[in-house]
Amino acid sequence: MKVPFYGLKSLNSEQIFLSETESRHCIKVLRYKTGDKVYVLDGRGGLYYCSIINDNPKECILSVDSTDYKENTFCSLHIVVAPPKNPDRLDWLIEKAVEMGASKISFIQSERTIRKKIKLERLERISISAMKQSCSRYKLIINDIEPLSNVLKNINSEQRFIAHLEKEKKVPIYSIFKPKKNTCILIGPEGDFTISEINMTLKNGFKSVCLGERRLRIETAVIMTIGAFNYVNGY
């Protein structure tokens, strides 16, 4: 299948108006024209089979020929993570999280977090590009960076884990994941969580887990976590 575009169907209409960026890519780069057939993802489970009815490179208009909707039957995985210092590694983290099927990523500012801000619009663009490339039906939810204490207040996942390096009894992540449960996992900054932060999460229903004997980069820990979650759930 061709790489799809990203757009939303107009309410009460069988048309899709592509953004200027998507329109330019469709008409100027890929050289599609009126009458050509294209695919569009809406990030909400819908895949639209469309025909171009206006090849304006600033606002390409599509007519929806048919729709294939896939309901999201997977349990969700919410990654709560301190962003890596290197922006390239942050971009890579988002791209791979989308390809591997994470549901949501929330960035946190902890006591040892080095990066205090993220470029949310840039990460959204990377997320959409990865969604189109992998033909993922659901768009990754990306939450802007907030203090850890604020993020914890809004977590209601059935199972919650925190990965850290403190020397206490921790269960390997692959053996503690239970299938078919909405899951949240916390991954700390370079330098790890502080003792007080770990205790705060434990009071909020989190359990300590181990990702192995090696010390992992932030983005590697995220990918290992998603891989373990997918394996346990048979994805």
C-alpha positions as CSV (number, residue, x, y, z in Angstrom):
1,M,0.0,0.0,0.0
2,K,1.1,3.5,-0.7
3,V,2.2,5.6,2.3
4,P,-1.0,7.3,3.4
5,F,-1.6,11.0,4.2
6,Y,-2.9,12.3,7.5
7,G,-6.2,14.2,7.7
8,L,-9.6,14.4,9.2
9,K,-12.9,13.9,7.4
10,S,-15.1,17.1,7.5
11,L,-18.2,16.8,9.7
12,N,-21.3,16.0,7.7
13,S,-19.3,15.7,4.6
14,E,-17.5,13.0,2.6
15,Q,-14.5,15.2,2.0
16,I,-11.1,15.6,3.5
17,F,-9.1,18.9,3.4
18,L,-5.4,18.2,3.7
19,S,-3.2,20.6,5.7
20,E,-0.8,22.8,3.7
21,T,2.1,20.6,4.6
22,E,0.3,17.4,3.6
23,S,-1.1,19.1,0.4
24,R,2.4,20.3,-0.6
25,H,3.8,16.8,-0.1
26,C,1.0,15.3,-2.1
27,I,0.9,17.6,-5.0
28,K,4.4,19.1,-5.3
29,V,6.6,16.2,-4.0
30,L,4.7,13.1,-5.0
31,R,3.1,14.9,-8.0
32,Y,-0.4,13.5,-7.5
33,K,-3.2,15.3,-9.5
34,T,-6.9,15.5,-9.8
35,G,-8.5,12.1,-10.2
36,D,-5.6,10.1,-8.5
37,K,-6.4,7.7,-5.7
38,V,-4.7,8.2,-2.3
39,Y,-5.1,6.8,1.3
40,V,-5.6,8.9,4.4
41,L,-5.3,8.0,8.1
42,D,-7.1,10.0,10.7
43,G,-5.2,8.7,13.8
44,R,-8.6,7.6,15.3
45,G,-8.8,4.2,13.7
46,G,-10.1,5.3,10.2
47,L,-8.4,4.6,6.9
48,Y,-10.0,6.4,4.0
49,Y,-9.7,5.5,0.3
50,C,-10.0,8.8,-1.5
51,S,-9.9,10.5,-4.9
52,I,-8.3,13.9,-5.4
53,I,-10.9,16.5,-6.5
54,N,-8.8,19.6,-6.1
55,D,-5.0,19.4,-6.5
56,N,-4.3,22.8,-4.9
57,P,-0.9,22.5,-3.2
58,K,-2.0,24.7,-0.4
59,E,-5.3,22.9,0.3
60,C,-5.7,19.7,-1.5
61,I,-9.3,18.4,-1.3
62,L,-10.2,14.7,-1.4
63,S,-13.4,12.9,-1.9
64,V,-13.9,9.8,0.4
65,D,-14.7,6.8,-1.8
66,S,-14.8,4.3,1.1
67,T,-13.8,3.9,4.7
68,D,-12.1,1.1,6.7
69,Y,-12.4,1.6,10.4
70,K,-10.4,-0.5,12.9
71,E,-11.5,-0.4,16.5
72,N,-8.7,-0.2,19.0
73,T,-9.0,-3.4,20.9
74,F,-5.5,-3.3,22.5
75,C,-4.9,-2.4,26.1
76,S,-3.0,0.9,26.4
77,L,0.6,1.5,27.3
78,H,1.4,4.9,28.9
79,I,5.1,5.8,29.0
80,V,6.0,8.5,31.6
81,V,9.6,9.5,30.9
82,A,12.2,12.2,31.5
83,P,13.2,13.4,28.1
84,P,16.8,12.6,27.0
85,K,19.2,15.5,26.8
86,N,20.1,14.8,23.2
87,P,17.3,16.0,20.8
88,D,18.1,13.4,18.2
89,R,17.6,10.6,20.7
90,L,14.3,12.2,21.7
91,D,13.2,12.2,18.1
92,W,14.2,8.6,17.7
93,L,12.3,7.7,20.9
94,I,9.0,9.1,19.5
95,E,9.5,7.5,16.2
96,K,10.1,4.0,17.6
97,A,7.3,4.4,20.2
98,V,4.8,5.0,17.4
99,E,6.1,2.1,15.3
100,M,5.9,-0.3,18.3
101,G,2.4,0.7,19.3
102,A,2.7,2.8,22.5
103,S,-0.5,4.7,23.3
104,K,0.7,7.7,25.2
105,I,3.9,9.4,26.2
106,S,4.0,12.0,29.1
107,F,7.3,13.9,29.7
108,I,8.2,14.7,33.2
109,Q,10.5,17.1,35.0
110,S,12.1,15.5,37.9
111,E,14.9,16.6,40.3
112,R,17.6,15.3,38.0
113,T,16.0,16.1,34.6
114,I,18.4,17.9,32.4
115,R,16.1,18.9,29.6
116,K,13.4,21.3,30.9
117,K,11.5,21.9,27.7
118,I,10.5,19.9,24.6
119,K,9.5,21.0,21.2
120,L,6.0,19.6,21.2
121,E,5.0,20.6,17.7
122,R,8.2,19.0,16.3
123,L,7.5,15.8,18.2
124,E,3.9,15.8,16.9
125,R,5.2,16.0,13.3
126,I,7.6,13.1,13.9
127,S,4.8,11.1,15.4
128,I,2.5,11.7,12.5
129,S,5.2,10.8,10.0
130,A,6.0,7.6,11.8
131,M,2.2,6.8,12.0
132,K,1.9,7.2,8.3
133,Q,5.1,5.2,7.5
134,S,4.0,2.3,9.7
135,C,0.3,2.6,8.8
136,S,-0.6,2.7,12.5
137,R,-4.3,3.4,12.9
138,Y,-4.1,5.4,16.2
139,K,-2.0,8.5,16.8
140,L,0.4,8.6,19.7
141,I,-0.8,11.0,22.4
142,I,2.1,13.2,23.5
143,N,1.8,15.3,26.6
144,D,4.1,18.3,27.2
145,I,6.6,18.2,30.0
146,E,5.2,18.7,33.6
147,P,6.5,18.1,37.1
148,L,6.4,14.5,38.1
149,S,4.0,15.2,41.0
150,N,1.4,16.7,38.5
151,V,1.6,13.8,36.1
152,L,1.1,11.2,38.9
153,K,-2.3,12.8,39.8
154,N,-3.7,12.0,36.4
155,I,-2.6,8.4,36.0
156,N,-5.3,5.8,36.4
157,S,-3.8,2.7,34.7
158,E,-4.7,-0.7,36.2
159,Q,-1.0,-1.7,36.6
160,R,1.7,0.8,37.3
161,F,5.5,0.3,37.4
162,I,8.6,2.4,38.0
163,A,12.0,1.4,36.7
164,H,14.9,2.7,38.8
165,L,18.4,1.7,39.8
166,E,18.2,1.8,43.6
167,K,19.3,-1.4,45.4
168,E,16.1,-2.8,46.6
169,K,14.2,-5.9,45.7
170,K,12.8,-5.5,42.2
171,V,10.9,-7.9,40.0
172,P,12.0,-8.3,36.3
173,I,9.6,-6.4,34.1
174,Y,8.9,-9.4,31.8
175,S,7.7,-11.5,34.8
176,I,5.4,-8.9,36.4
177,F,3.5,-7.6,33.4
178,K,0.0,-9.1,33.3
179,P,-1.7,-9.2,29.9
180,K,-4.8,-7.4,28.9
181,K,-4.4,-4.6,31.4
182,N,-3.9,-0.9,30.8
183,T,-0.4,-0.2,31.9
184,C,1.8,2.8,32.9
185,I,5.5,2.7,33.4
186,L,7.8,5.4,34.7
187,I,11.3,5.8,33.3
188,G,13.7,8.3,35.0
189,P,16.3,10.8,33.8
190,E,20.0,10.3,33.3
191,G,21.1,10.0,36.9
192,D,17.8,8.2,37.9
193,F,15.0,9.1,40.2
194,T,15.8,10.3,43.7
195,I,14.7,8.3,46.7
196,S,12.0,10.8,47.6
197,E,10.6,10.5,44.0
198,I,10.6,6.7,44.1
199,N,8.8,6.8,47.5
200,M,6.2,9.2,46.1
201,T,5.4,6.9,43.1
202,L,5.2,3.9,45.4
203,K,2.6,5.8,47.5
204,N,0.7,6.3,44.2
205,G,0.3,2.6,43.5
206,F,3.5,2.0,41.5
207,K,5.7,-1.1,41.9
208,S,9.4,-1.2,41.4
209,V,10.7,-3.2,38.4
210,C,14.0,-4.1,37.0
211,L,15.0,-3.8,33.3
212,G,18.0,-6.0,33.6
213,E,21.6,-5.8,34.9
214,R,22.8,-3.3,32.3
215,R,22.4,0.4,32.7
216,L,20.3,1.5,29.8
217,R,19.9,4.9,28.0
218,I,16.5,6.5,28.4
219,E,15.3,5.7,24.9
220,T,16.6,2.1,25.1
221,A,14.7,1.6,28.4
222,V,11.5,2.9,26.7
223,I,11.9,0.5,23.7
224,M,12.7,-2.5,26.0
225,T,9.5,-1.7,28.0
226,I,7.3,-1.5,24.9
227,G,8.8,-4.8,23.6
228,A,8.1,-6.6,26.9
229,F,4.6,-5.2,27.0
230,N,3.9,-6.3,23.4
231,Y,5.4,-9.8,24.1
232,V,3.2,-10.4,27.1
233,N,0.1,-9.3,25.3
234,G,0.9,-11.2,22.1
235,Y,1.1,-8.2,19.9
